[in-house]
Amino acid sequence: MQFYEDIVVGDVRQSDGYTVSKSEITEFGEKYDPQPFHTDEEAAKDSVFGGLVASGWQTAAICMRLNVETSKDMATQAGVGVDNLRWHQPLQPGDTLRLRTEIIDKRPSDSDPSRGYLTARHEGLNQDDELVISYEATAMIRRETDE
């Protein structure tokens, strides 16, 4: 298990890829973001995207899954916030998204010596290494000692 003390600013992790299907895009869109370019392949052809694309929120949710899968060995307790969320280009059916995560800041908790905070820059890249999504997320992480 990696605790606060084990994490170094500059550490980088890379996830495996996740390929999104047309049916996943339309199911998510119908349930959570029912805009035609997420739910209707024909209507999406006349959109600014020129075809069916995943909701940005679905893209963010896939990144969350990839982050959890690559951070199972960290003593993370909870997320506390996301900043600078940007969607750079849409995720299309058949695209494979992978997550690159870099620790950019860490600080001990002022109120609880049993935890600290990590901030990471996350970049979701497609199969062509093009930036799809980026954001910074801060999480609480357990400390191994009560320094």
RADA-V859162 format. One record per residue. RES is the residue in one letter. PHI is phi in whole degrees, 0 to 359 (* if undefined). D_LAST is the distance of its C-alpha to the last C-alpha in whole Angstrom. Layout:
res-><RES,RES>
phi-><PHI,PHI>
d_last-><D_LAST,D_LAST>
//
This chain:
res-><M,Q,F,Y,E,D,I,V,V,G,D,V,R,Q,S,D,G,Y,T,V,S,K,S,E,I,T,E,F,G,E,K,Y,D,P,Q,P,F,H,T,D,E,E,A,A,K,D,S,V,F,G,G,L,V,A,S,G,W,Q,T,A,A,I,C,M,R,L,N,V,E,T,S,K,D,M,A,T,Q,A,G,V,G,V,D,N,L,R,W,H,Q,P,L,Q,P,G,D,T,L,R,L,R,T,E,I,I,D,K,R,P,S,D,S,D,P,S,R,G,Y,L,T,A,R,H,E,G,L,N,Q,D,D,E,L,V,I,S,Y,E,A,T,A,M,I,R,R,E,T,D,E>
phi-><*,263,257,312,295,276,270,242,301,105,303,233,234,236,272,288,269,230,265,265,261,302,294,297,297,290,297,297,301,298,276,239,212,283,264,305,284,253,238,227,301,290,297,296,298,267,272,298,273,75,174,297,222,287,300,301,291,293,301,297,294,296,299,299,301,297,296,298,297,269,242,302,271,262,275,292,256,187,277,237,173,229,230,57,290,222,256,269,201,285,268,252,306,90,292,248,258,230,245,251,235,236,288,247,198,212,207,287,288,283,255,218,292,272,215,222,233,241,243,235,267,248,230,267,243,274,296,259,62,269,289,255,213,214,191,244,231,247,225,278,223,292,265,283,234,260,293>
d_last-><18,16,13,11,10,14,15,17,19,22,22,25,27,30,32,35,38,39,43,44,47,50,50,46,47,49,48,45,47,49,46,44,45,49,51,53,52,49,52,55,56,59,58,55,58,59,55,54,52,55,54,52,48,45,43,40,38,39,38,35,35,36,33,30,32,31,28,27,29,27,24,24,22,19,17,18,18,21,22,22,25,27,29,32,33,36,39,41,44,45,44,47,49,48,45,42,39,36,32,31,27,25,21,22,19,15,12,9,11,11,12,10,6,8,10,11,14,17,20,23,26,29,32,35,38,41,43,44,41,42,39,40,36,33,30,27,24,21,19,16,14,12,9,9,6,4,0>
//
